[in-house]
Amino acid sequence: MAGLRVLLCLGALLARQGSADLGAVAIGEVHENVTLHCGNVSGSRGLVTWYRNDSEPTFLLSSNSSLPPASPRFSLEDAGALHVEALSLEDDGNYTCREDLNGTRWFPVWLRVASGPDQIEVNISATGTLSNGTLYTAKGSQVDFSCHSTSWPPPVVEWFIQANNWESLGKNLTANSFALLQMSQNLQGNYTCSATNVLSGRQRKVTTELLVYWPPPSAPQCSVVVSSKSATLELTCNWDGGYPDPTFLWTEEPGGTVLGNSKLQTLSPSQLSEGKKFKCFGSHIVGPESGASCVVQISSPSLASQPMKTCFMGGNVTLTCRVTGANPPARIQWLRNITEPEAAIQPGSHYQITRHGQGSSLTIYNCSQDLDEGFYFCRAENLVGVKAVDIWLSVQAGNTFRGQDMGDIMVLVDSEGEDEEEEEEDKEDVDEVEQETYEREELPIEIRKHGHIHRVTALVNGNLDRMGNGFQELHDDSDEQQSDIVEEEDKPVG
């Protein structure tokens, strides 16, 4: 009973002292050791006894060897300090040291036990994860961030983002959760969550890399070009403006035969067939799930031109060649001899070549019958095929058809030794030809009267089959016919 009364009195005393002065503070961490000092006293010590202040004082250890310690974890150091091994959170609390030497002195100590942070759990609601563990999200999307740590007392949690430099995003004493409502390229970087124990100062960090991706803004564009290095055809699939670059797959259509998976695809000679189609399928990591595609078709050129043109001696004439359907674009040449493409007409003072779109025009200045009359060839070629079209150029003397487009009309003049009956028949022939010309070309033909012109034949659209041997006769007899006309008396027709 006497011992119980002593402890009760001691408890009341400690309670009064604890409320007045908490004394020294010691900080330890779970599973580690700590030493609590009995006042700031040096020299010889009296009898030292340690107590734990809970609802009732609890004896722990005494320098009196006859009193065993309350636990083998407790021991005395330097004849007065309490050494506690393998701390746990339950050891957190108030302790008191009693020293009896020429009186009794009390030294309170507050022991704080800290735990963690042992681990950090970071959650980022990204779009996906790459094979190396890096997170990515789509531009414009919302991303939620949270960071939690097991620690006592609750840690200070702080977020940092490293883009161009470190920037603090915010802190909270218990946890930190926030959302970025619209991700942009500037928010791509390393996100670090830091958790710090305010008692022990222990800190742990977890860094997560977050990439911001976006798909190309428009559909892919397919094209075919001629390689400047190897003179082969290359398929090109342009789908730019996204990050990272999309992936590509080329197939031959129909059938879906896979050709390759690069942006540029070189075609072999065996694949250069007229009208063949090739499809590029593009896919992006944050693009449409179905992907995007485009189709390109290769083809040889198609040509169109007027089959016959006429030029007066000393005048100018333009031959036009329209090229369509060539993919890739065709190389166009003007020739006088189709069998000698290497001897192509070159621009100069006599010839002018003009390229317009996929077509070409050849202008001949100061027409000469001996030099310029004959066939001209427009030759268009790409790696798929080659086409050529011929144009007959007739060079006429004088201006019999003044004001008319002589490109589609030939005039044949017979000698004056024809009777009036033939003259009348020939007039009927002229009327018929004129009527036919109106119907086919919708071009008015004005035939000026000239003394003793007995027969006129108009050739429309350069129809060489209808012309028969007229070209040859005209070529052979042109000088004679011209002299006949000049020597004729200027007499009105019948």
HELIX and SHEET records of a PDB file:
HELIX    1   1 ALA A    2  ALA A   20  1                                  19    
HELIX    2   2 LEU A   89  ASP A   91  5                                   3    
HELIX    3   3 GLN A  185  LEU A  187  5                                   3    
HELIX    4   4 PRO A  269  GLN A  271  5                                   3    
HELIX    5   5 PRO A  341  ALA A  343  5                                   3    
HELIX    6   6 GLN A  369  ASP A  372  1                                   4    
HELIX    7   7 MET A  406  ASP A  408  5                                   3    
HELIX    8   8 GLU A  420  GLU A  441  1                                  22    
HELIX    9   9 LEU A  464  MET A  467  1                                   4    
HELIX   10  10 GLY A  470  GLU A  487  1                                  18    
SHEET    1   A 5 ALA A  24  GLU A  29  0                                        
SHEET    2   A 5 THR A 104  ALA A 114  1                                        
SHEET    3   A 5 GLY A  93  ASP A 100 -1                                        
SHEET    4   A 5 LEU A  47  ASN A  53 -1                                        
SHEET    5   A 5 PRO A  57  SER A  62 -1                                        
SHEET    1   B 3 VAL A  34  LEU A  36  0                                        
SHEET    2   B 3 ALA A  81  VAL A  84 -1                                        
SHEET    3   B 3 PHE A  74  GLU A  77 -1                                        
SHEET    1   C 3 ILE A 120  ILE A 124  0                                        
SHEET    2   C 3 VAL A 143  SER A 149 -1                                        
SHEET    3   C 3 ASN A 176  LEU A 180 -1                                        
SHEET    1   D 6 GLY A 128  THR A 129  0                                        
SHEET    2   D 6 LEU A 135  ALA A 138 -1                                        
SHEET    3   D 6 GLN A 203  TYR A 213  1                                        
SHEET    4   D 6 GLY A 189  THR A 196 -1                                        
SHEET    5   D 6 VAL A 156  GLN A 162 -1                                        
SHEET    6   D 6 TRP A 166  ASN A 172 -1                                        
SHEET    1   E 3 GLN A 221  VAL A 226  0                                        
SHEET    2   E 3 LEU A 233  ASN A 238 -1                                        
SHEET    3   E 3 LEU A 264  THR A 266 -1                                        
SHEET    1   F 4 THR A 257  GLY A 260  0                                        
SHEET    2   F 4 THR A 247  GLU A 253 -1                                        
SHEET    3   F 4 LYS A 277  SER A 283 -1                                        
SHEET    4   F 4 ALA A 292  GLN A 297 -1                                        
SHEET    1   G 4 SER A 302  SER A 305  0                                        
SHEET    2   G 4 VAL A 317  THR A 324 -1                                        
SHEET    3   G 4 GLY A 359  ILE A 364 -1                                        
SHEET    4   G 4 TYR A 351  HIS A 356 -1                                        
SHEET    1   H 4 MET A 308  PHE A 312  0                                        
SHEET    2   H 4 VAL A 386  GLN A 396  1                                        
SHEET    3   H 4 GLY A 374  GLU A 381 -1                                        
SHEET    4   H 4 ARG A 331  LEU A 335 -1                                        
END                                                                             
